[in-house]
Amino acid sequence: MDNNTSAYDLSAFEKRKSHELKVIKNEKHPKESILARSGVFFLVAFLLIIVASTLYNNAIINELGNQIVELNQEYAELVGENKKMTAVLESKVSLKNVEEYAKENLGLAQMEQYQIEYINLLPNDKIISIKAILKENLVQNVEKNINLPKVYYFCYEIIF
């Protein structure tokens, strides 16, 4: 139906020839597929390594945290034990306990006032401690001090 009038162009409704689609096979490049496969393999392997190392690190952190808690508990116990032992030591070394031990076990008594004797030293007199004598040559000190008028030897320790 050929109508020359454009108002009645019915050609748009006529059956058209169907266009045939042609399938063209894409030639695969063997190098690209091997590279793509190896790239994917390495990517997956890398991701697995990252996940595994993260899990391992978390496990190590948990173990170290548990060790810290255990060591803190042990430290607290040791500090408490130290305080107890210090208190026991102080009670045993107190002056009262030492005096009591000296009286009961060693038969010692506290010095009375009449047992104390005071001495007056003359300007030429010397006091030499045993500690000082032992520091120097003992024989030389004795020979040197024999000629002095009065030499008093006291057995005491001087704590510096």
Secondary structure, 3 states (H helix, E strand, C coil): CCCCCCCCCCHHHCCCCCCCCCCCCCCCCHHHHHHHHHHHHHHHHHHHHHHHHHHHHHHHHHHHHHHHHHHHHHHHHHHHHHHHHHHHHHHHCCHHHHHHHHHHCCCCCCCCHHHCCCCCCCCCCEEEEHHHHHHCCHHHHHHHHCCCCCEEEECCCCCC
